Amino acid sequence: MKAEENLKFPEKSMETREIIIEVIESYVQSGGKNRIQDILGVSASFSLKEISDIVLEEVTKLTKSKYCYIAYVDPKNKDSVGISFTKMTPECDMYKEIGEARFPVRKDGTYGGLLGYSLDTGKSFYTKDVTIHEAAHGIPEGHIPVKQFLSVPVFSADELTGQIVLGNSNKDYTDKDLEITEKIADFYGIILENLF
């Protein structure tokens, strides 16, 4: 996906945004099995950037999170590409300008660190203290401090295709927050499968 494709998309009306929100909320509530056709319609009608922005809005609202990072795994080189994210570093302005925050996969096929942990393990997790997590190696200079952290890998047909990361909820994350985020990740995985 080219950065310019992420930046140049027509603004959708509130009505069309509500369609995506309604499908996401229905998917989260019902497990989504009866909404696959609606999801396929969404993926055909909206850009990945538009859908990712709305996923960010919904998952932060439902989990009461202050920060969020929505990424897809580039099918060509396996980089993790943040397409929708809240500002946490001074570099985020530059990333928004170019339309993505790209984190290259390492030569050994891993991503590393706390951000890459769910991508590396394929498992969802949350912590209320990032300093004690086994993958933590400190926060980069200028990065907003993160206390609570939740990360869910996104899969499409059993292939790793993305990630949803949340931070600094107004409460400690719970299994319920993880379940909600995993359902949204399922929705997002269907979108990614149909766009790539």
C-alpha positions as CSV (number, residue, x, y, z in Angstrom):
1,M,0.0,0.0,0.0
2,K,1.4,3.3,-1.0
3,A,1.5,6.2,1.5
4,E,-0.3,8.5,-0.9
5,E,-3.2,6.0,-1.1
6,N,-3.6,6.4,2.7
7,L,-3.7,10.1,2.6
8,K,-6.0,10.8,-0.4
9,F,-9.4,9.5,0.2
10,P,-12.8,11.3,0.0
11,E,-14.4,12.2,3.3
12,K,-17.4,10.0,3.9
13,S,-20.6,11.4,5.4
14,M,-21.6,10.6,8.9
15,E,-24.2,8.2,7.6
16,T,-21.5,6.1,5.8
17,R,-19.3,6.2,8.9
18,E,-22.2,5.0,10.9
19,I,-22.5,1.9,8.7
20,I,-19.0,0.8,9.6
21,I,-19.6,1.6,13.3
22,E,-22.8,-0.4,13.3
23,V,-21.2,-3.4,11.6
24,I,-18.3,-3.3,14.1
25,E,-20.6,-3.0,17.1
26,S,-22.8,-5.8,15.8
27,Y,-19.8,-8.0,15.1
28,V,-18.5,-7.4,18.7
29,Q,-21.9,-8.2,20.2
30,S,-22.9,-11.2,18.2
31,G,-19.5,-12.8,17.3
32,G,-20.2,-11.6,13.8
33,K,-21.0,-14.8,12.1
34,N,-24.2,-13.4,10.6
35,R,-22.4,-10.2,9.4
36,I,-19.8,-11.5,7.1
37,Q,-21.6,-10.1,4.0
38,D,-21.9,-6.7,5.6
39,I,-18.1,-6.8,6.3
40,L,-17.4,-7.7,2.8
41,G,-19.5,-4.8,1.6
42,V,-17.6,-2.4,3.9
43,S,-14.2,-3.6,2.6
44,A,-15.4,-3.0,-1.0
45,S,-16.8,0.5,-0.2
46,F,-14.2,2.1,2.0
47,S,-10.4,2.5,1.9
48,L,-8.3,0.7,4.4
49,K,-7.4,4.1,6.0
50,E,-11.0,5.0,6.5
51,I,-11.9,1.6,8.1
52,S,-8.7,1.7,10.2
53,D,-9.5,5.1,11.5
54,I,-13.0,4.0,12.5
55,V,-11.7,0.8,14.1
56,L,-9.3,3.0,16.2
57,E,-12.2,5.2,17.3
58,E,-14.4,2.3,18.2
59,V,-11.8,0.1,20.0
60,T,-10.6,3.1,22.1
61,K,-14.2,4.0,23.0
62,L,-15.2,0.5,24.0
63,T,-12.0,-0.1,26.1
64,K,-11.8,3.4,27.4
65,S,-8.2,3.7,26.1
66,K,-6.4,6.9,25.5
67,Y,-4.0,5.6,22.9
68,C,-4.3,3.2,20.0
69,Y,-2.2,1.8,17.1
70,I,-3.8,-0.1,14.2
71,A,-1.4,-1.8,11.8
72,Y,-1.4,-4.2,8.9
73,V,1.4,-6.6,8.0
74,D,2.8,-5.6,4.5
75,P,2.2,-8.7,2.4
76,K,5.3,-8.0,0.3
77,N,8.0,-7.6,3.0
78,K,6.2,-8.4,6.3
79,D,6.8,-5.0,7.8
80,S,4.3,-3.9,10.5
81,V,2.7,-0.8,9.0
82,G,0.8,1.5,11.4
83,I,-2.0,3.1,9.4
84,S,-4.1,4.7,12.1
85,F,-2.6,5.8,15.4
86,T,-2.8,8.3,18.2
87,K,0.1,10.6,18.7
88,M,2.6,9.3,21.3
89,T,5.9,10.6,20.0
90,P,7.2,13.7,18.1
91,E,7.7,11.4,15.1
92,C,4.0,10.7,14.9
93,D,3.5,14.0,13.1
94,M,5.9,12.8,10.4
95,Y,4.2,9.4,10.2
96,K,0.8,11.0,9.8
97,E,2.2,13.2,7.0
98,I,3.6,10.3,5.0
99,G,0.5,8.2,5.8
100,E,2.1,5.3,7.8
101,A,4.5,4.3,10.6
102,R,6.5,1.5,9.2
103,F,8.4,-0.9,11.6
104,P,10.5,-3.3,9.6
105,V,10.5,-7.0,10.4
106,R,14.0,-8.1,11.6
107,K,16.2,-10.5,9.6
108,D,15.2,-13.3,12.0
109,G,11.5,-12.7,11.2
110,T,10.6,-11.1,14.5
111,Y,9.5,-7.6,15.4
112,G,10.8,-7.4,19.0
113,G,9.9,-5.4,22.0
114,L,6.6,-4.9,23.6
115,L,5.0,-3.5,20.5
116,G,6.1,-6.6,18.5
117,Y,5.3,-9.2,21.2
118,S,1.9,-10.2,20.0
119,L,3.1,-10.3,16.4
120,D,6.0,-12.5,17.4
121,T,4.0,-14.9,19.6
122,G,0.6,-14.7,17.7
123,K,-1.0,-14.3,21.1
124,S,-3.1,-11.5,22.7
125,F,-2.1,-10.0,26.0
126,Y,-2.5,-7.1,28.4
127,T,-0.5,-5.8,31.3
128,K,-1.1,-3.1,33.9
129,D,2.7,-2.5,34.3
130,V,4.7,-2.5,31.1
131,T,8.0,-2.3,33.0
132,I,7.6,-5.9,34.2
133,H,6.7,-7.5,30.9
134,E,9.3,-9.9,29.6
135,A,9.4,-8.1,26.2
136,A,9.7,-4.6,27.6
137,H,13.0,-2.8,26.9
138,G,12.2,0.7,27.9
139,I,10.3,3.6,26.3
140,P,12.0,5.6,23.5
141,E,13.0,9.2,24.3
142,G,10.1,11.6,23.8
143,H,7.5,8.8,23.9
144,I,4.4,9.4,26.1
145,P,4.6,7.1,29.2
146,V,2.6,4.0,28.9
147,K,1.3,2.1,31.9
148,Q,-1.6,-0.2,30.8
149,F,-0.9,-2.0,27.5
150,L,-3.1,-4.4,25.5
151,S,-2.1,-5.9,22.2
152,V,-3.9,-8.3,19.8
153,P,-2.6,-9.8,16.6
154,V,-4.9,-9.8,13.6
155,F,-5.2,-13.0,11.5
156,S,-6.8,-13.6,8.1
157,A,-7.3,-17.2,7.3
158,D,-4.7,-18.2,9.9
159,E,-2.1,-15.8,8.5
160,L,-0.8,-12.9,10.6
161,T,-2.0,-9.8,8.8
162,G,-2.1,-7.0,11.4
163,Q,-2.3,-5.8,15.0
164,I,-4.4,-3.7,17.3
165,V,-2.5,-2.1,20.3
166,L,-4.1,0.0,23.1
167,G,-2.6,2.0,25.9
168,N,-3.5,3.9,29.0
169,S,-7.1,3.0,29.7
170,N,-8.7,5.0,32.4
171,K,-8.7,1.6,34.3
172,D,-6.7,-1.6,34.3
173,Y,-7.4,-3.8,31.3
174,T,-9.5,-6.9,31.9
175,D,-10.3,-10.1,30.0
176,K,-13.4,-8.3,28.8
177,D,-11.3,-5.6,27.1
178,L,-9.2,-8.3,25.5
179,E,-12.3,-10.2,24.3
180,I,-13.7,-7.0,22.8
181,T,-10.4,-6.2,21.1
182,E,-10.1,-9.7,19.8
183,K,-13.6,-9.5,18.2
184,I,-12.7,-6.2,16.5
185,A,-9.4,-7.9,15.4
186,D,-11.5,-10.7,13.8
187,F,-13.5,-8.0,11.9
188,Y,-10.3,-6.2,10.9
189,G,-8.8,-9.5,9.7
190,I,-11.7,-10.1,7.4
191,I,-11.2,-6.6,6.0
192,L,-7.5,-7.2,5.4
193,E,-8.1,-10.5,3.8
194,N,-10.4,-8.9,1.3
195,L,-8.2,-5.9,0.6
196,F,-4.9,-7.7,0.1
